[in-house]
Amino acid sequence: MLKVFGGFSFNQHQITGQQIYHAREFFGKLHHDLAESYGESARPVQLVKNIIETIDHLRNHLGEVVCTENPDREDWELDQCYYSVGD
């Protein structure tokens, strides 16, 4: 029998958006610090750059998912989940 997944609740999307925001900030700072110490072409710097790109890809994908799962929400509410998250 196939298991059907219901997806995240809107509140779960909001919490996930905040977590992604903080992870992106952390890795952005780490990238900057590593690049200053080792240069932009160093392997650790490139690995962190890949992490940031993956986080951005995840955020964009989940931004689309939250819109699909919550068609009754206002656009600004949906945008705030993954694109306007603050502390």
C-alpha positions in Angstrom: 0.0 0.0 0.0 1.3 3.5 -0.9 1.7 5.9 1.9 0.3 9.4 1.2 2.2 12.3 2.7 0.1 15.3 3.7 3.0 17.8 3.6 3.9 20.5 6.1 1.4 22.6 7.9 1.7 26.3 7.3 3.3 26.7 10.7 5.9 24.0 9.9 6.8 26.0 6.7 7.2 29.2 8.8 9.5 27.4 11.3 11.5 25.7 8.5 11.9 29.1 6.8 13.4 30.5 9.9 15.8 27.6 10.3 16.9 27.9 6.7 17.4 31.6 7.1 19.7 31.1 10.1 21.6 28.3 8.4 22.1 30.5 5.4 23.4 33.3 7.6 25.8 30.9 9.4 27.3 29.4 6.3 27.5 32.9 4.6 29.6 34.1 7.5 31.7 30.9 7.5 32.3 31.3 3.7 33.4 34.9 4.2 35.8 34.0 7.1 37.2 31.0 5.2 37.7 33.0 2.0 39.6 35.7 3.9 41.8 33.2 5.5 42.4 30.7 2.7 41.4 32.4 -0.5 38.3 31.9 -2.7 39.7 28.8 -4.5 40.5 26.8 -1.4 38.6 23.5 -1.1 36.9 24.3 2.2 35.6 27.6 0.7 34.3 25.9 -2.3 32.5 23.2 -0.2 30.8 25.9 1.9 29.8 27.7 -1.3 28.2 24.5 -2.5 26.3 24.3 0.8 25.0 27.8 0.4 23.9 27.1 -3.1 22.1 23.9 -1.9 20.4 25.9 0.9 19.2 28.5 -1.7 17.9 25.7 -3.9 16.0 24.1 -1.0 14.6 27.5 0.0 13.4 28.1 -3.5 11.9 24.7 -3.8 10.1 24.9 -0.5 8.9 28.4 -1.5 7.1 26.8 -4.4 5.8 23.9 -2.2 4.2 26.2 0.4 2.3 28.1 -2.4 1.0 24.8 -3.8 0.0 23.5 -0.3 -1.7 26.7 0.8 -3.5 28.2 -2.1 -5.9 30.0 0.2 -3.2 32.1 1.8 -2.3 35.6 0.8 0.9 36.0 -1.4 2.6 38.1 1.3 2.1 35.3 3.9 3.5 32.7 1.6 6.5 34.9 0.7 7.3 35.5 4.4 7.8 31.8 5.0 11.0 31.5 3.0 11.9 35.0 1.6 11.3 37.6 4.3 12.3 35.7 7.4 14.0 37.6 10.1 15.1 37.0 13.7 
